[in-house]
Amino acid sequence: MAAAETIHAEAPKPAARLAPVAPGDRIFNLDMLRGWAILGILAVNAITFAWPIAAGMSEASRPYALTGADAWGHWVTDVFFEDKFRTLFTMLFGVSIYLVGGERFDEARGLLLRSRLFWLAVFGLVHGLALWCGDILLHYAYCGLIMMVMRSMKAGKLIWIGGGVTLMWMLLATAGPLAMNAAPVDIMAEVEAGQVGVTVKDILATVDAYRAGGLSPWIENAKAWLMVQGFSLFLIPVTIPLMMLGLGLFKSGFLAGRSPVWVYLLLAAAAAANLWTFATNAWAEVLAGPDADPTGGLASAAAGLAPLVTLGYASLLILMTRFGLRAATSVLAPVGRMAFTNYLTQSLIMASLFYLPWGPGWMGTMGPGQLWGVVGAVWIAQLIWSPLWLSVFSMGPLEWLWRCLTYGRMVAIRKPAAASVAL
């Protein structure tokens, strides 16, 4: 979600001359893809505002039936959104490490990058404990400290290493469900018998605790946040390769739309084939009901190829921008320019609606179908609010605060008068 910073100078700049990138110097494709990512992430995160995060751990803990609109809502989210947009967000964050920090020999920009990541961690702690346990900012901050060591690698090396490790995880995620389905029945019975999961009763008790008022929602959120932080440590080997792959694709020109057309078409076609396989098999599982696997693990196997779909989505948007449909993709760019503000305001809106004391307390009342109405309303609000704000200001309000803290001084937020009429 980090916006692009100054990248045009070939020699290191003195620290005093470093400044946020001017609106006219921004890279359109990065803003556009970031906007796509931030909107898609809300569709996935919505269920973890509407229900305790443990509700999604297994079918046994799901407190709503997948029938009617809820079946459709769950299917759309699972097939077209789950893991596809977080993956893109992670890749783009890898790009921002380089755009902010420059080459490793650039001491001034390296110091700026470390300051930026420190304040990102602070924002992540506040966000996670005060609003929503599923915060990813803290995870990005400490992964960024690792990624900054590799930011001067050549494009090919970044793609081979980052893409290779990501491919390995994809293959494991694909082969795992198929292997489990092929395991002898008695072995699988023993595995399932040894699992101690969260029950629906546990989930409903947690919902009551969230809605009890006072400090209760923050206490429950803090407990869930601790659990998520433990899990996030195991995601470091997944996150770092994705950041490397994203930076490699940027340095190679892929994200700027300079790769051969056949590369984008091939990725889009592969993604479409995977989505078709996943969609048909996932719907068969929905129709079969809980504890049934009519596809022999094929739906779960197809889900493991989420990064491929991410690249397919990006390829389509890049081709649209490149071949005359920039007017359509440009609606996403303002959302991406304010991705930090939009990500955090998504949490503020959703937490206020579902469990914070001043809201209506909707937690535990909506399934996946109804949630799409809430998600759509927030999407519309952010698609309208972002360009309106940026018609007057050069960056989002939280982007401005983050930059002031990062640079250790006040930075300009309002556009010059002559430029305020143009978006």
N, C-alpha and C positions, 0 to 999 in steps of 0.2 A: 504494500500500500504506500510505500515511501515514494514520494514524487522525485522526478529526475532533477539532479542538481547540475551546476555548471560543468560542462565536459569539453569545451572547445579549446582550452589552452593546452599546448603541448608541453610547456615547461611548468614546474611547480609554481604556484602562486603564493605570495606572502599571505599569512593568515588574515591580515587586516583587509585584504581585497576579496576574500571569499564571500560569496553572497548567494542567496537562493536564485535559481534560474528565472529569467524573465519569462512571462507568459508566451511571448512570441518565439522563444527558443526551445519550447517544450517539444517532445517527440510525440506526435499525434498517436501513433499506433500503441505506444505504451499506455497512454492515458485511456484510449479506447478499450484496450484489453483489460486494463485495471478496473474500468467501470463495469464491464461485463462480469468480471470476477466478483466484485463487491456486491452486485445485485444477486448473483447466483448463490453466493455464500449464505445470504439471508434465508433463501428457500430451504437450505439444509439445516441451518441453526434454529429455525423457527420452532421445531418440535421440542428442542431442549429448553426453550422458554415456557412452552405450554405445559410441559410435564417435567418431573425430575429427570436429570440426565441418565439415571440408572434405568429408566423405563425402556430405553432402546438397546439394552444389553443383550436381550434374548427375547424369543417369542413368549416365553413363560412369564416375563415381567411386563409384557405389553398390556396396558390397562384399557385398551379400546379394541373393538373388533374391526378387522379389515373387510368391511362390507360397504356397499353403496359408494357414496362420495369419498369415504375414508379409504376405501380400497384404491380408487383412482388417484387420490391425493398421494397416498403412500407410494404407489407404483411410479407416478411421474417423478417424484422426488428421488426415489431410489435409482431409477434408470437414467434419468437425464441430468441429475444435479449432484448426487452424492459423490464426494471425492473429486469431482471434475473441476470444481471452481476453487477449492482450497489448493489443489495442485497448481492451477494457473497463478493464483495469488503468490504461492511460494516461489515459483519460477521468477515472477516479476520482482519479488523482493531480492532475489539474487542479483538481478540487474541493478537494482538501486544501490547495492553495496559498492558496485564499481562506479556508478554515476556520482555518488557522493564522495567516495574515498579515493577515486582515481587509482593510479598505479601504486604499488607497494612502496616505491622510493619516495613518494610524495608525503613528506612528514606532516605538513600543514593539513592536508586533506585527510590523512589518516587520523590525526587528532580530532578533526571535525567529525569523522565517522564514529569514532569511539564515544564522543560526547552524544552524538545522535542516538546511538544504541543504548547508552546509559539512560537517557531520558525516555526512550521507548520502553525500557524495562520498568521504569517508574510508572509510566502510563499503564503498562500491562498489569502491574500490581494493583493499582487503584481500580482499574476496570474490572479485574477478576474478583476482587474482594467486595467492591461496592455495588457492582451491577450484575455481572454474569460470570459464572464459574468456567465457561468454555473459552475464555480469553486465549488468544494465540499470540498476542504481542510480546509477552514475556518469553515465550518459546522462540519467536523470531529474533529477539534481542540476543539471547545467548548463542543461538545458532549463527547469527550474524557475526559474532566475535570469531567463530571458527571459519566462516566463509570468507572473511576479510583477508585471511592469510592466502587464499587461493585466487584472489581477484585479478591478479596479473597473468594468470595462465592464458595460453592461446586458446582460441575458439575450439579448435579440433580436440585438444586435450580435455577441455571442460566437457565437451559433448561426449567424448568416448568414456570418460570416467563417470560423469554424472548420469549420462544416458545408460551406460552399461550397468551401473548399480541399480538404477531405477528399473531397467529391464529385468534384472535378476529378481527384484521384489515383485514385479508383475508376474513373472513366471511362477514364483512360489505361491502368490495369491491365487493364481489360476489352477495350479496343480493340486494345491491343498484340498479344496472341496472335492475334486475328482478322486483323489486318493482316499479320503474319508468315506466317500460313497462306495468305493470298491473294497473297503475293509470288511472282514467277516462280521456278521451280525452280532455274535457273542462278544467280540472285542468292543464294538461300538456301544453295546448295552452296558458294559462295564465302565466305559468312559463317561457315558451319560449318567450312570448311577453315582459316579464319584463327583459330579458337578454339584456345587451348592450355589444356586443362583438367587437373585432377588425375585421375590414373588409380587403378584399384583397387590396383595395386602400390604406389603412393605411400601410399594409405590404410593398407594392411597394414603397411608399414614404420613409419608413425607409431604404429600400435597397438603394435608391438613396442617402440618407444621409450618409450611411456607405461608399459609393463609391465616396463621394464628395472630398476626399483628405484632406490634412492638419490634423487638430486635430479631424475632424468630426467622423472617426471611433471609436476613443477612447471616445468621448463624448457619442455617441450612445451606445457603450458597457457599459459605466459607468451607464447610465440610466437603461439599462436592468439588470445590476448587482444589482442595488438597489432593483429592483422588485424581483429578484431571492432571495436576502437575506431575504426579508420579507416573502416570501413563505417558505424558508428553516426553519424558526423558527417553523412553523407548522409541520415540519417533525421530530422534536426532539422526540416526542412520538413514532415515527416509527423507527427512527435510533437507539435509545438506546436499545430497546428490541432486535433488530437484532444483535447489538454488544454483548449483553448478551448471545443470542442463540449461536453465533459463538464461544464465549469463553467456553460456556458449552459443545459444541460439541468437542472442542479441549481438554478440561480437561477429558472428558469421553473416549477419544481415537478414536472417530469417524473420525476426520480429519486425524488421523495418520493411518487409515486403520485397526484398531483393533476391530471394532464392528463386530458382526456376519454377515456373508455374506447375510443372509436373510433380514437384515435391509436395506442394500444397494439395494438389488434387489427389495424390496417392494417400496422404495422411487423412484427408477428408473421407475418401472412399473406405479406408480401413476402419476409421471411426464409425462410419455409417453401418458397416457390416457388423461390427461389434455391438452397436446399439440395437440393431435388429435382432441379433441373437439374444441379447440380454432382455430386451423388451418382451419378446414372445415367451421366453422361458420364465421370466419373473411374473408375468401375468398368469401363466399356468400354475405357478406356485400360489399366487393369491387365490385363484379359483379353487385350488385343492384344499386350502385351509391350513391352520397351524399344524405343526408336527408332520406334515406331509412333504415329500420331495419327489414330485412326478418327473422332474427333469434329470434326475441322477447327478445332481450337483452342478449342472451346466449353468444355471442362472448365477450361482455364486462364483463360478469360474469366470464367467464373462465380466462380472463386477470387478474382478482383479485387474482388468485392463483399463482402468479409469484414466491413467495418464495418456493413453493413446487417444481417448475421446477428447481430453483436454487439448491436445495438439490438433485434433480434427476441428474442434470449435475455433481455435485460434486461426487455423488455416483458412476457414471459410470467411471469417471476419476480415482477415488480411486481404484475401482475394476480392471481397466486396469493396473494400477501401481502394484497392489498386485499380479496379476496373469499373469505375463510374458510379458506385453506390456509397460514396463517402458521406452523402447527405443522410443516409440511413444509419451508418455506424457512428456518425458524429454526435448523435444524441447520447452516446455512452461516455464520450470524452469528458464532459464536465463532471459527471459522477466520479470518474477516475481521477480527475484533478483534485477532487475533494474526498478521496477514498478514506483517509484517516478520520475526517469528520463524519463521513457517512457510516463507516463501520461502527464508530462509537455511538452515534445517534441511533443507529439501528438497535443497539443494546439498550439504550436509555428508553426508547419507545416501547420495545418489547417487554423489558423488565417492568416498566411502569404499568403496562396493560395486564400483565399476568401475575405478578407476585409482590411488587413493592407496595408498601402500605398506602400510598396516596392514590393508587390506581383502582380499577374495578375488580381486581382479583380474579382474573379469568383462568388461572392455573387449574388444570384438571377438568376443564369444561369443553375443550375443543379437540377433535381428532384431526388427522392430516387434511381431510377435505375442507373443513371450515377454515383451517389455518391459511389456505391459499388465498382466501379473501383478505386476510390481514397482510400477508406478504405482498399481494398485489397493490394494496393501498399504500404501503410504505414505498414500494417501487415507484409508484406514480408521484408520490410526494418528493422523493429524491431526484427523480428525473425533471421535475419542475423547479425544485428549490435550488439545485446545483447551478444551472445556467443563470438563474436570476441573481444569485449571490455573486457569481463570477462576472456578471456584467458591471459590477461596481468595484469588486475587490479582486486582487490578483491571486488569492489563495483562500482556502477554507479557514474558518476561525480556529480550529484546532491545529491545522497545519501551521498557521501563524504562531500559535503558542509554542508548538514543538520547535519551530525554527528559532524563535526568540531564546528559548532555553538552550538550544544547541549552539547557537552563535554567541551566546552570552551577552546579547545586546538586543535592543529593539530593532526589528526589521519592518520595512514598509509593508502595509497590507492593502491600502487603498490604491486603486489604479490612478495614474495621472489623469487629470481632467479631460485632456484631449483624447485619451484612449478609453474612457469609461463608457462610451456609447457602443463600442464594438465588443463582441464576445470573443 
